[in-house]
Amino acid sequence: MATYTRRNAWNHGGTFDNKDLYWYAIGVRAMMARALNEPASWWFFGAIHGEYVTPANNPGAFPGWAFIPGVPKVPVTPLPTPSVIDTYWDQCQHQSWFFPPWHRGYLVALEAQLREDIVHNGGPSTWALPYWDYFGPAQEFDIPPAFAQQTMPDGSPNPLFVTARYGPNADNIVFVPTAAGLKKHPVPPANFQGTVTETCLSNTVYTGSNGNTPLPGFGGPLAGARGEVAFGQALQPPGHAPEKPGAVLGGGGLAEQLGVADAQYLHGQPLQGGNGCHRGHAVLLALGRIWSQLVWTLSLGTGMTSRQFTAELWRFPGTQTS
């Protein structure tokens, strides 16, 4: 079995000298070139997480996909068949026990598709999604520079650059408001959603509580897949930042719902199950150190009384390369 090593996005200063980021951009470009209704497209993967493009979800204004400013130009047609939409789109799990297991599978699927496209374009077969440790040294709470420049080293458009990536102060300065980040980038009270911390990584049980783990536990409350606990409901204990991922990176819910701003892939959207721990989604792929310490007491299907998310989507990658 192949072994893949995930490395820090801030290696080599977080620029395209970091070949993990360079090849990530090449893979994203290939996925973006496909149509919305193609399962291996960037847009389809974004819609698996959540979308504002189907008639039922399109608000007729931003953040509707037709109203996203700048680049990338987000397609709104052709839509997949209704049965495909019902099966695969709008599946992201938040504010409940299912956040980490669902996103781990989702990111593994995305990584596999990116790797296939990277290899097809001459890149390494060992490529793996990098992670953004925004508790790292110096100014690593800032978005790596490769995501903020408009062109690739050869002068071509940078597929990692997103116009509608606003940051906590809605000024296109993107950072994660750790204690260190807030010293460099003060956030006025009107925008402040709390300080991002690592507190939950000291939790030692996944559900329930103990001396190291306040309720509702690292994984959050048991709820049916996506539906039993309202999005945005404050479940965190005092002292933890509420889940406002759009305020962290996307603005207007873009990073949370669209996926096209790729915040959930790398850019430090909060990892939130129950206890308000904020880490980049990509770090979910590399949580073995923490995973081994957690006590798993529930099977994946327990308590899923609303729409079940389907693991079939994790078999989609690799179906096509063009």
DRENVO-981974 format. One record per atom (N, C-alpha, C, O): residue in one letter; x, y, z. Coordinates in steps of 0.001 Angstrom, whole numbers, plus 500000, padded with zeros to 6 digits. Layout:
// residues N
aXYZ/...
// end
This chain:
// residues 322
m500846498805500000/m500000500000500000/m500883501247500000/m501878501320500721/a500505502208499191/a501280503447499109/a501194504227500409/a500187504184501115/t502277504945500710/t502331505805501886/t502453507243501436/t503278507566500582/y501627508113502013/y501634509525501653/y501927510345502899/y501371510093503968/t502801511324502750/t503200512169503871/t502685513577503656/t503009514218502657/r501886514055504587/r501352515418504503/r502322516379505168/r502794516143506280/r502610517463504467/r503603518425504949/r502980519798505117/r501886520074504623/n503694520636505815/n503211521965506183/n503119522861504949/n504070522956504173/a501987523509504774/a501822524445503657/a502775525625503762/a503073526266502754/w503256525922504956/w504176527042505139/w505644526657504894/w506526527502505050/n505919525418504518/n507288525086504111/n507705525983502951/n506882526316502099/h508965526371502913/h509492527263501875/h508716528579501842/h508476529157500782/g508338529028503018/g507670530326503117/g506241530337502612/g505666531410502429/g505649529165502382/g504274529120501896/g504113529623500472/g503007529976500061/t505198529660499717/t505155530114498323/t505122528900497398/t505053527761497858/f505172529153496097/f505198528050495149/f506551527355495096/f506712526385494356/d507525527831495864/d508737527037496066/d508410525778496860/d509161524803496818/n507310525795497571/n506783524600498221/n506076523781497148/n504982524146496717/k506676522691496715/k506147521930495590/k504813521261495917/k504042520937495013/d504542521056497194/d503215520546497543/d502141521541497134/d501075521140496666/l502403522834497304/l501444523864496907/l501420524030495397/l500357524224494809/y502583523956494769/y502620524081493316/y501771522982492669/y500947523265491799/w501968521746493087/w501222520655492474/w499760520668492894/w498890520225492145/y499493521170494079/y498097521361494478/y497400522276493486/y496279521994493062/a498057523378493110/a497471524300492137/a497244523624490792/a496230523867490138/i498171522787490379/i498008522086489105/i496804521152489164/i496035521068488206/g496639520457490276/g495488519577490423/g494181520329490469/g493197519904489864/v494155521450491185/v492943522266491258/v492575522790489879/v491403522788489504/r493566523236489126/r493296523731487767/r492629522656486918/r491671522938486198/a493125521439486999/a492542520352486207/a491101520080486631/a490238519855485783/m490838520098487923/m489478519857488393/m488549521002488013/m487385520771487683/m489047522231488054/m488236523383487682/m487864523374486205/m486859523972485819/a488658522706485377/a488393522686483937/a487202521812483576/a486729521858482440/r486710521019484514/r485591520126484235/r484266520816484521/r484208521818485233/a483216520265483958/a481885520849484082/a481309520579485470/a481728519655486168/l480345521404485848/l479704521315487150/l479119519936487411/l479159519454488544/n478581519298486389/n477906518017486591/n478841516817486510/n478385515677486606/e480154517051486335/e481110515953486305/e481574515638487721/e482047516537488417/p481453514394488170/p481799514066489552/p483239514373489923/p483531514576491102/a484152514413488955/a485551514691489257/a485884516179489155/a487060516543489157/s484887517032489068/s485160518465488949/s485271519120490325/s484723518633491314/w485984520217490358/w486116521030491578/w484748521472492074/w484480521498493276/w483894521817491126/w482584522372491455/w481672521294492039/w480918521555492976/f481745520084491484/f480944518990492022/f481382518673493450/f480547518461494329/f482703518642493677/f483190518409495025/f482739519518495972/f482378519251497118/g482759520759495495/g482264521841496330/g480808521646496691/g480406521902497826/a480007521190495725/a478582520998495954/a478296519799496846/a477267519765497521/i479191518813496861/i479048517729497827/i479050518311499235/i478265517899500090/h479931519261499463/h479996519896500778/h478784520786501003/h478195520766502084/g478410521553500014/g477248522423500122/g477211523378498955/g478258523701498395/e476025523843498568/e475936524667497356/e474793525668497443/e473824525498498182/y474961526732496638/y473921527736496424/y473693527885494923/y473786528985494378/v473393526773494264/v473245526823492816/v471971526133492343/v471436526505491299/t471470525149493068/t470217524515492682/t469055525467492964/t469164526327493838/p467961525327492249/p466824526233492484/p466383526289493941/p465973527347494419/a466458525186494643/a466011525169496033/a466932525960496956/a466494526453497995/n468207526085496581/n469187526725497463/n469671528076496972/n470346528792497711/n469343528439495747/n469850529694495177/n469092530883495762/n467885530999495551/p469780531779496501/p469084532911497116/p468792534054496159/p468111535010496530/g469302533970494921/g469077535055493963/g469985536243494172/g469792537290493553/a470967536099495029/a471954537130495318/a473160536424495928/a473125535214496153/f474223537175496194/f475355536581496890/f474874535989498214/f474123536650498932/p475280534773498558/p476341533966497965/p475872532958496921/p476530531935496734/g474772533211496245/g474427532370495110/g475601532287494150/g476301533274493926/w475813531111493588/w477021530913492780/w477092531859491589/w478189532224491167/a475977532257491048/a475982533183489913/a476420534581490320/a476702535410489455/f476483534863491622/f476752536223492107/f478087536329492824/f478366537339493470/i478919535290492714/i480237535341493352/i481147536215492500/i481311535950491309/p481741537252493086/p482543538179492281/p483925537624491969/p484454536764492674/g484489538147490889/g485892537902490594/g486179536502490110/g485364535887489422/v487356535999490478/v487800534677490081/v487842533766491303/v488068534223492423/p487621532454491073/p487315531814489796/p485883532080489366/p485021532372490194/k485636531979488076/k484283532082487566/k483574530774487848/k483947529724487324/v482556530845488675/v481908529627489152/v480770529250488216/v479895530079487966/p480751528030487690/p479672527638486784/p478370527386487531/p478370526985488695/v477285527623486853/v475960527344487434/v475186526323486605/v474093525912486994/t475734525917485487/t475180524864484637/t476354524092484056/t477471524608484028/p476124522855483588/p474877522079483680/p474761521380485035/p475749520882485574/l473560521350485569/l473332520656486820/l473268519146486576/l472857518714485499/p473668518350487555/p473453516904487438/p471960516580487476/p471131517471487664/t471634515346487303/t470243514931487397/t469755515107488834/t470563515090489763/p468446515275489030/p467927515405490400/p468322514255491311/p468567514468492498/s468387513048490783/s468733511911491637/s470183511990492103/s470485511633493242/v471078512451491238/v472481512624491637/v472604513725492682/v473319513567493672/i471911514839492467/i471928515928493442/i471419515445494790/i472028515722495823/d470315514731494782/d469734514251496037/d470664513285496766/d470686513240497996/t471422512523496005/t472290511513496619/t473592512098497130/t474055511726498208/y474199513022496362/y475581513399496647/y475788514832497118/y476769515094497813/w474938515741496784/w475200517139497127/w474661517483498517/w473799516798499068/d475210518579499057/d474726519147500336/d474804518140501480/d473816517865502161/q475992517605501670/q476130516561502676/q476970516959503885/q477068516167504822/c477569518122503913/c478532518425504973/c477892518290506355/c476726518628506555/q478672517796507286/q478213517552508650/q478924518513509595/q480153518575509624/h478146519255510359/h478700520212511315/h477874520175512596/h476729519724512614/q478489520659513650/q477803520812514936/q477260519493515463/q476225519472516130/s477946518393515171/s477516517114515714/s478673516132515639/s479748516437515123/w478420514956516168/w479393513867516216/w479967513541514852/w481085513035514760/f479224513822513787/f479616513362512462/f480596514291511749/f481024513997510633/f480958515412512385/f481869516331511693/f483182515659511313/f483499515626510125/p483972515116512254/p485263514551511854/p485166513349510928/p485887513321509931/p484316512344511193/p484328511203510267/p483880511568508859/p484434511055507887/w482877512452508730/w482442512804507375/w483542513560506634/w483835513248505480/h484150514543507281/h485149515355506589/h486427514576506308/h487113514866505328/r486761513603507135/r487929512773506825/r487709512019505513/r488583512004504646/g486550511400505372/g486276510698504129/g486225511635502933/g486730511318501856/y485612512782503134/y485496513776502059/y486869514235501589/y487117514331500387/l487753514515502525/l489078514994502153/l489934513904501532/l490733514182500638/v489782512678501988/v490492511579501345/v490056511454499890/v490883511222499008/a488757511609499642/a488246511537498275/a488791512679497424/a489227512462496294/l488766513883497962/l489310515022497232/l490785514836496946/l491247515078495830/e491517514408497947/e492956514197497789/e493247513174496693/e494165513357495894/a492468512106496658/a492677511075495643/a492450511620494242/a493207511302493325/q491405512447494061/q491148513019492745/q492243514001492357/q492709513990491218/l492657514849493293/l493748515779493015/l495017515020492633/l495701515387491677/r495327513966493378/r496548513212493085/r496478512611491688/r497470512633490959/e495325512075491302/e495192511506489962/e495466512572488892/e496161512311487910/d494915513762489092/d495139514825488111/d496574515325488135/d497124515678487092/i497182515359489301/i498584515778489406/i499485514804488653/i500362515221487897/v499272513524488860/v500078512527488164/v499855512620486658/v500806512518485883/h498608512812486243/h498286512944484819/h499022514130484193/h499316514123482997/n499317515149485008/n500017516336484510/n501508516327484820/n502161517370484771/g502046515154485140/g503487515014485302/g504000515173486714/g505210515243486931/g503092515232487683/g503501515420489064/g503756514121489795/g503608513040489225/p504141514221491057/p504546513035491820/p503357512185492267/p502319512709492672/s503525510873492187/s502475509949492624/s502375509886494139/s501451509276494679/t503332510520494834/t503333510520496298/t502725511796496877/t502750511991498092/w502182512667496026/w501654513949496529/w500525513707497529/w499722512787497377/a500487514562498559/a499417514521499554/a499020515944499903/a499822516869499782/l497785516114500336/l497314517440500746/l498210518005501842/l498461517330502840/p498686519210501675/p499413519855502778/p498437520337503836/p497231520408503600/y498962520662504982/y498121521197506054/y498600522592506422/y499767522933506228/w497701523378506947/w498026524720507442/w497920524691508962/w496821524686509516/d499069524674509629/d499086524749511084/d499181526210511473/d500277526760511577/y498032526843511691/y498051528279511951/y498388528615513395/y498268529765513818/f498813527598514155/f499440527856515454/f500958527737515347/f501651527685516363/g501469527693514134/g502898527577513919/g503634528854514279/g503020529820514733/p504943528865514079/p505752530023514473/p505563531213513549/p504909531140512508/a506175532327513985/a506186533564513189/a504761533957512808/a503896534057513678/q504506534180511513/q503209534679511075/q502412533607510329/q501714533908509360/e502516532392510770/e501833531298510080/e500341531275510335/e499645530393509831/f499833532225511106/f498382532420511194/f497860533104509943/f496653533095509701/d498743533700509137/d498347534292507859/d498214533203506807/d498879532170506887/i497366533432505836/i497221532490504742/i498547532384504003/i499185533410503765/p498989531186503630/p500241531074502882/p500218531944501624/p499201532003500933/p501325532617501323/p501341533573500206/p500934532988498860/p500439533723498006/a501124531696498645/a500762531103497351/a499283531263497040/a498892531227495873/f498449531441498067/f497019531579497852/f496595533027497620/f495444533300497280/a497527533940497808/a497193535362497707/a497718536003496435/a497382537153496149/q498536535292495659/q499057535878494430/q498206535453493248/q497678534341493224/q498074536324492281/q497136536096491190/q497693535222490076/q496930534721489250/t499000535030490039/t499596534258488954/t500518533172489489/t501050533265490595/m500688532154488679/m501647531089488936/m503042531570488545/m503170532625487923/p504081530830488891/p505440531250488512/p505635531461487021/p506480532264486626/d504872530761486175/d505017530937484728/d504151532071484183/d504106532281482971/g503467532798485054/g502636533915484632/g501200533553484329/g500397534445484055/s500843532281484367/s499467531864484123/s498617532142485356/s499157532303486451/p497284532201485197/p496421532464486358/p496610531413487460/p496771530223487190/n496587531875488662/n496763530999489819/n495402530428490232/n494545531188490681/p495179529139490098/p493872528582490460/p493610528587491963/p492482528337492388/l494614528864492762/l494408528945494207/l493962530333494656/l493567530515495808/f494023531299493766/f493618532656494123/f492101532785493995/f491520532397492982/v491473533330495025/v490026533511495059/v489727534955495446/v490145535413496510/t489010535670494592/t488677537060494896/t487818537160496147/t488079537993497015/a486802536322496245/a485834536397497343/a486331535623498558/a485643534748499085/r487518535958498980/r488102535396500191/r488431536594501067/r489451537254500865/y487577536876502032/y487557538196502636/y488333538329503936/y488872539402504209/g488409537296504735/g489079537386506012/g488194537955507100/g487118538478506813/p488638537859508359/p487805538275509495/p487360539722509452/p486302540058509986/n488153540593508823/n487807542012508782/n487221542446507444/n487077543639507180/a486882541464506595/a486276541752505291/a487116542707504455/a486585543547503728/d488449542567504569/d489353543450503834/d490309542665502946/d491321543201502495/n489994541409502694/n490799540509501877/n492146540159502491/n492999539575501823/i492345540510503757/i493518540058504498/i493090538822505268/i492341538908506241/v493574537671504821/v493068536403505325/v494037535857506374/v495224535663506112/f493505535622507543/f494277535050508642/f493318534336509570/f492102534510509490/v493881533537510444/v493081532871511467/v493307533615512777/v494455533832513165/p492237534011513469/p492375534848514662/p492806534064515897/p492076533991516886/t494004533477515825/t494635532959517024/t495043534146517890/t494919535297517471/a495527533865519089/a495985534962519946/a497082535744519251/a497089536974519301/a498016535047518598/a499091535735517883/a498556536489516677/a498986537607516392/g497605535867515962/g497037536531514792/g496327537810515143/g496396538783514392/l495642537829516273/l494908539024516682/l495830540148517103/l495449541317517043/k497034539814517527/k497997540868517850/k498422541614516585/k498593542833516601/k498589540879515504/k498985541517514238/k497792542149513538/k497909543221512945/h496631541474513609/h495440541921512893/h494294542093513887/h493458541197514000/p494225543187514596/p493114543357515544/p491770543290514825/p491612543816513724/v490831542650515453/v489488542515514903/v488536543351515750/v488425543117516954/p487850544315515155/p486932545150515934/p485779544329516489/p485447543276515944/p485169544803517566/p484092544026518211/p482993543578517257/p482451542484517413/a482657544403516276/a481559544040515367/a481868542779514577/a480951542056514187/n483159542499514333/n483557541329513555/n484066540181514411/n484243539071513908/f484300540420515674/f484982539438516512/f484073538263516826/f482968538435517339/q484554537064516511/q483787535845516750/q484462534944517778/q484033533808517982/g485505535438518422/g486211534634519400/g487625534326518953/g487945534410517767/t488467533970519904/t489853533622519626/t489949532132519327/t489403531309520061/v490635531795518262/v490818530410517877/v491863529779518791/v492961530312518950/t491520528651519387/t492413527987520335/t492587526518519975/t491909525987519095/e493512525879520679/e493750524446520534/e493224523660521733/e493588522500521923/t492393524270522518/t492002523676523791/t491457522262523639/t491749521393524462/c490676522027522604/c490007520730522509/c490971519593522252/c490607518433522446/l492199519887521817/l493146518805521567/l493613518140522849/l494310517126522797/s493245518688523993/s493526518015525261/s492397517072525666/s492510516359526663/n491297517067524888/n490199516136525170/n490674514698524996/n491495514417524123/t490176513805525805/t490588512407525724/t489436511449525459/t489659510244525339/v488198511958525364/v487089511107524956/v486335511797523835/v486252513024523769/y485791510976522965/y485105511519521793/y483685511955522119/y483227513000521656/t482996511158522912/t481647511512523337/t481596511503524859/t482358510785525507/g480710512290525421/g480625512371526870/g481660513324527428/g482109514231526728/s482041513135528670/s482978514056529307/s483790513328530364/s483399512276530870/n484933513923530681/n485744513493531807/n486530514712532275/n486204515838531898/g487559514503533093/g488304515630533622/g488986516472532571/g489239517655532794/n489290515878531415/n489951516606530331/n488991517037529236/n489391517725528297/t487739516644529343/t486809516813528229/t485467517329528723/t484684516554529270/p485178518614528547/p483858519114528930/p482796518669527942/p483092518349526790/l481570518652528401/l480458518360527504/l480377519420526412/l480684520581526679/p479974519066525188/p479374517787524788/p480374516759524286/p479983515834523575/g481656516890524633/g482665515964524160/g483354516480522919/g482873517399522257/f484504515868522608/f485273516300521440/f484427516243520184/f484474517153519356/g483654515182520038/g482903514994518800/g481593515731518740/g480964515795517684/g481164516295519864/g479899517001519841/g478730516107520169/g478905514923520461/p477535516671520123/p476341515908520510/p475975514878519455/p476225515072518265/l475393513803519897/l474864512819518964/l473642513407518290/l472711513859518958/a473644513402516972/a472524513942516221/a472412513185514923/a473382512578514467/g471244513213514325/g471086512628513011/g471961513349512017/g472309514513512215/a472319512663510948/a473194513260509952/a472584514535509410/a471492514528508842/r473281515591509587/r472944516920509127/r471525517322509451/r470888517552508423/g470942517453510393/g469578517910510415/g469052518066511800/g468174518894512040/e469560517296512717/e468976517301514042/e469487518458514885/e468819518887515826/v470672518964514550/v471234520111515260/v471388521239514258/v472016521072513213/a470816522382514577/a470795523483513614/a472199524004513335/a473026524090514243/f472464524348512090/f473730524969511738/f473838526308512460/f472885527086512504/g475005526557513020/g475230527835513691/g474779527850515132/g475011528831515838/q474139526786515587/q473727526750516983/q474954526699517869/q475887525946517591/a474968527486518930/a476135527560519803/a476137526376520756/a475365526336521714/l477007525416520487/l477086524229521324/l478354524222522160/l478535523353523013/q479228525184521919/q480509525169522579/q480383525684524013/q479548526544524294/p481217525156524923/p481225525664526289/p481836527051526341/p482456527474525365/p481686527777527443/p482261529120527549/p483764529099527292/p484472528167527671/g484219530152526640/g485633530284526363/g486062529763525023/g487224529906524642/h485123529145524281/h485436528652522947/h484711529505521917/h483584529949522130/a485379529716520815/a484776530538519777/a483615529809519131/a483719528607518885/p482506530492518844/p481404529860518124/p481794529571516698/p482744530150516172/e481059528676516074/e481376528346514693/e480814529407513774/e479601529523513597/k481714530179513193/k481351531175512194/k482379531088511080/k483128532040510863/p482434529961510364/p483530529766509424/p483582530809508339/p484672531138507870/g482444531349507913/g482487532384506894/g483234533610507383/g483909534286506606/a483113533899508681/a483816535045509237/a485306534808509282/a486091535755509230/v485705533547509378/v487124533255509457/v487794533452508105/v488843534091508019/l487196532908507048/l487889532942505772/l487062533394504592/l487552534150503753/g485838532958504505/g485146533157503249/g484355534433503180/g484359535112502153/g483684534770504241/g482776535900504188/g481450535468503604/g481413534824502556/g480371535811504263/g479057535499503728/g478782534022503577/g477925533626502788/g479504533198504328/g479290531766504250/g479936531103503048/g479722529912502823/l480718531834502272/l481276531273501046/l482160530080501333/l482011529026500715/a483077530240502265/a483990529137502544/a483241527949503092/a483615526805502835/e482195528201503838/e481448527121504464/e480615526354503445/e480672525125503402/q479856527049502638/q478855526377501832/q479306526037500418/q478823525056499851/l480203526803499834/l480481526604498426/l481589525616498162/l481501524810497235/g482621525668498960/g483754524828498657/g484633525396497564/g485814525055497495/v484097526252496706/v484901526772495615/v485987527705496119/v486962527952495409/a485843528218497309/a486920529024497895/a487941528144498575/a488885528655499177/d487786526884498500/d488636525803498974/d489107525968500404/d490146525425500780/a488363526705501202/a488750526839502600/a488680525511503326/a489517525225504183/q487693524700502993/q487578523461503728/q488653522470503341/q488815521446504006/y489398522752502272/y490427521827501858/y491755522148502525/y492524521244502850/l492023523416502728/l493330523755503270/l493297524936504199/l494090524996505138/h492409525878503971/h492639527216504491/h492196527453505920/h491894528587506292/g492152526425506711/g491948526658508126/g490535526915508561/g490320527604509558/q489559526388507853/q488204526498508394/q488156525752509713/q488831524732509852/p487388526218510686/p487366525542511978/p486964524082511881/p486039523717511155/l487676523262512624/l487236521902512870/l486388521969514118/l486910522205515207/q485105521768513984/q484252521867515150/q483314520688515228/q482442520511514378/g483498519901516236/g482521518892516555/g481730519411517741/g480605519884517581/g482306519326518916/g481601519786520089/g482323520876520851/g481709521872521235/n483620520706521078/n484294521571522018/n485054522717521383/n486013523221521966/g484645523132520206/g485121524390519659/g486557524399519233/g487172525464519175/c487119523245518930/c488508523218518507/c488618523699517069/c487896523217516195/h489497524628516821/h489672525172515483/h490984524665514904/h492061524980515409/r490883523884513851/r492047523445513100/r491652523454511634/r490463523459511316/g492627523457510737/g492297523355509328/g491666522017509024/g492031521003509620/h490704522004508087/h490077520738507723/h491119519723507299/h490990518538507603/a492157520176506596/a493142519224506120/a493844518518507265/a494339517405507092/v493895519141508421/v494526518509509565/v493734517291510007/v494279516415510679/l492452517216509644/l491668516022509938/l492315514782509350/l492150513681509874/l493050514959508266/l493686513832507620/l494918513370508369/l495431512286508094/a495399514151509293/a496662513854509958/a496518513883511473/a497447514258512188/l495345513484511956/l495086513551513386/l495347512226514095/l494753511950515137/g496228511412513537/g496454510113514145/g496876510200515596/g496467509375516413/r497684511180515923/r498160511342517299/r496998511542518242/r496976510969519332/i496022512355517835/i494870512609518681/i493881511458518597/i493300511046519601/w493694510936517363/w492701509879517172/w492968508705518088/w492030508112518621/s494247508353518284/s494567507185519090/s494234507391520549/s494167506423521306/q494023508633520966/q493729508924522359/q492228509002522631/q491811509040523788/l491421509025521583/l489995509222521760/l489284507901521982/l489679506871521436/v488256507938522768/v487456506750523033/v486234506783522127/v485348507620522302/w486187505883521170/w485062505822520242/w483990504935520845/w484241503756521096/t482822505462521079/t481758504709521729/t480513504560520863/t479531503957521295/l480541505102519648/l479364505044518782/l479748504482517427/l480842504749516929/s478878503724516840/s479072503316515464/s478621504449514557/s477846505310514972/l479104504451513324/l478853505578512426/l477368505793512179/l476937506926511966/g476583504733512202/g475176504883511868/g474264505199513040/g473083505481512842/t474789505159514255/t473934505343515418/t473278506713515423/t473948507726515223/g471990506749515649/g471289508018515820/g470982508762514548/g470489509888514609/m471254508179513391/m471042508893512138/m469590508748511723/m469245507885510916/t468755509589512273/t467322509485512028/t466844510395510918/t465707510268510464/s467695511320510466/s467346512156509319/s468120511642508117/s468624510518508140/r468222512456507059/r468895511994505845/r470292511462506146/r471095512138506791/q470573510273505685/q471890509708505888/q472835510220504818/q472475510291503643/f474057510579505231/f475037510914504210/f475586509619503640/f475650508601504330/t475978509665502391/t476357508442501707/t477862508372501530/t478480509319501044/a478441507270501917/a479871507052501725/a480199506759500271/a481371506709499898/e479170506565499442/e479430506301498032/e480213507438497386/e480977507208496448/l480033508651497874/l480741509772497252/l482238509573497361/l482982510111496541/w482706508820498343/w484136508619498519/w484693507667497463/w485905507469497384/r483813507077496651/r484265506219495569/r484237506950494229/r484671506415493209/f483721508179494245/f483654508946493011/f485026509248492425/f485199509090491216/p486020509678493216/p487286510097492615/p487919508987491793/p487785507803492103/g488611509397490739/g489288508450489901/g488428507961488749/g488863507112487972/t487234508473488629/t486358507981487565/t486716508576486213/t486369508013485174/q487395509690486219/q487720510297484919/q488852511290485082/q488993511930486124/t489639511407484058/t490659512436483982/t490666512948482549/t490764512173481596/s490562514249482415/s490545514806481065/s491300516114481025/s491397516739479968/
// end
